[in-house]
Amino acid sequence: MNVSTDIVEVEIIWKVWEWCSEAYIRYGRKLTFPANTDPIKTYQWRYVKSIAKKFDEWEFDEPTSRRFIDIAIERSKMLGIMHKGLAALHQGNLLDICYKILQEESSGNDQLIDSLVDSRKWVVGRVNGSDTIEILLDKSNPDAFCNLVKWHQASKLSELYLSLSKSCGRAIKKLENTNERKLLPSMARLYKIRNNFYQDVSNQKRSKEILGKDCKVSCQ
């Protein structure tokens, strides 16, 4: 955020306040400043300023900051202190706990992204300009499994790739009511995987960069 360790710019504090407000609204609560009071002189301002300083200290960009706020609210909700608003995020070592959760989540995301890249490379290398769906459904002989099933069982195509690839989605639909379909993840599981992955906004951007037009850009 390019903010000094001693002074956080007012504009950035307002920006973090905006992120927090939007997040709390999604969880059914509204953040407000006391009426007829200069916001800068309130406890709410102190709380959001403290959060902004943490984001600067941790060198968070906007998507990471927003994800942290969501994690913190989810945690405060679990602890039954969400009604305290931003004050809840400063109880005990909640901010540090949420930071650790975010780091663990980030590490897991990196592994998922790697699996997505590897799966994409595998398919591209074998499609070689042909129709992707045809190649996925192709069989070496009438009694063999199609490539989609074989590659998934061989761990060449990750579940995340199956959940995000439009081509895989269309190929899977063509396998409905077949024994091969039973060897692939259910649509409910693929939806859950995609939905969980896209909880992190930055993952949507990264997956689109990797898959291009083949990427499902929403949880639908």
N, C-alpha and C positions, 0 to 999 in steps of 0.2 A: 504493500500500500504506500510505500515511500513516506512513512511518517516517522518523526523522531521518537526516541524512547520516552521523552519527557512530555511532549506536547502532541496531542492528537488533533488534527485539523477538524474544525467544527463541521465542515461539509461531510467528512468521512463518518463522523459520529451520527449525523443525520441519515447517511446512507445505511449504516448498520442498523439504526432504528427502523428504517423502512424495511430492511430484510427481516428483522425480528417481528415487526408488526404483521407483515404478510404471512410469516410462518405461523404465528399465533392464531391468525384468522382461520388458517387451514385446519387448525385444531379446535376451532370453535370458541376462541377467546379473543378479546380485543384489548390491545395495549393503549393506554391513554396517559396524558400528563395531567396533574391536578389542575382544576379550573382556575383561571385568573392568576396564574403563576408563571413566571419566566421559566421555561423548560430547563434552561441551563442551571437553575438554582434548585432543581428537584433531585430526589434520590434516583428516580428513573434515569435521569441524565447521567448520574454517576455510574449506574449499573451498565448502561449501554456504552459509556466511555471506557469502562474497564474491559468490556468485551472487545471493543475496537482496538484497544491497546494490545490485547492478547493476539488478535488476528494479525496485527502488525509484527509482533514479536515472533509469531510462528510463520510469518511470511505467507499467509493464506491469500489466494486469489478469491474472486467473488463466488464461483461455484463451490469451492472448498468451504468458504465461510458460511454459505447458505446451508450446505450439508451439515456442518457442525451445529448450526442453530437447530436444525431439525432433530439431530441426535440428542441435543441437550433438552429440548422440549419433550421428546419421547421419554427420556430418562426421568425428567421431573414428573411426568405424568405417571410413570411406573411407581415413583416414590410417594405419590399422592400430594405433591406440593406445587402442581402446575398452577393452581389458583393464585399463587403468590407472584406470578408474572416473572419479570426479570430478576427479582430478588431471589427467586428459587435457584436460579443458575449460579448464584454466588454462595449457596449454602455448602458447608463442608468443602470437600475437594471435587465438587461436581464438574467444574470446568476441566480439571486435569483428567478426571475419569473419562469424560467425553472425548478429550484429545486422544487418549489411548485407544478408545473405541474407533475413532476415525482413522488412526494410523493402522490398526489391524484391518479395518475395512479396506483401506487403500492398498494394503499389501495383497489382500484377497483379490481386489479388482485388477491389479497388475497381472496376477496369474490368469485370471479370466481373459484379459485382453490378449495375453500371449497365446492362449488356447484358440482364441478367435483368429488371430493372425495365422497360426499354423494351419488351422482348418481351411482358411481361405486360400492359402498357398497350395494346399493339397488339391483342392477342387480346381483351381485355375490351371495348375500344372497338368491335370488330366482332361479337362474340358478342351483346352487348346483351341479356342475359337468356335467350338461346336455348340449346339444347344445344351445348356446346362441341365435342364430338366431331363432331356433324353439321355444324357450321360449318366445322371443319377439313377435313372430307372433301368438302365441297360444291364443285361445279364450275359455272363460268359457262355452260358448254355441254359436251355429251358428249365432245368432242375436246380439251377444255382439261385442264390439270393441276388437281388439287384445291388448295384454299387452302393447306393445310399445305405442300405442295411449292412453290407459287408464293411464299408468304411467306418460306419459308426461303431460296429462291434469291435473293430480293430483299433478303436480310439483315435482314428484319423479325423473324425468329425465330432467335435464336442457337442454336448447338449445345448450350450449357449449358442453355438453356430446354428444348430437346427432351429432354435427358437427365434433367431434374428434374420436368417436368410429367407428371402421371399421364394427363391428357387426351391429350397428344401421344403418350405411350407407347402408349395404347390405339388411337389413330388409326393409328399406324405399324403396329401389329400387323394392322390391318384391310387394310393395303396389301401384306401379304406376297404374294409370287409375282406381283407386278405390276411393270411397267416403272417406275412412279412410285417404288416402294420403292427402286430402284437410285439414285435421285437424292437420297436422304436418307442420313445417316450410318449405318453398320452398328451393330448392337446392341452389338458388342464395343467400338466407339469410344465410344458413348454411355455404356456402363458405365465405361470408363476415365476419361472426363471427369467423371462423377459421383463416382467413387471418389477421384480426385485433388482435386476441389473439397472434398469432405467430410473430407479429411485435416485441414483446419483446422476444429476444432469450432465456432468462432464462425460459420462459413459455414452450418452446418446451421440454426442459429437464425435467421440473416438470410434464408435462402432460404424458411424456413417463414413468416416474417413477410410476405414478398413474395407468395408463391404460396398461402398458406393451406392449405386442404384439398387443393388440387391438387398439393401438393408431395410428392415421394418423399422420405421422411425417412431412408432408409437407402441403402446401396450395392447392395441387392438389386434 
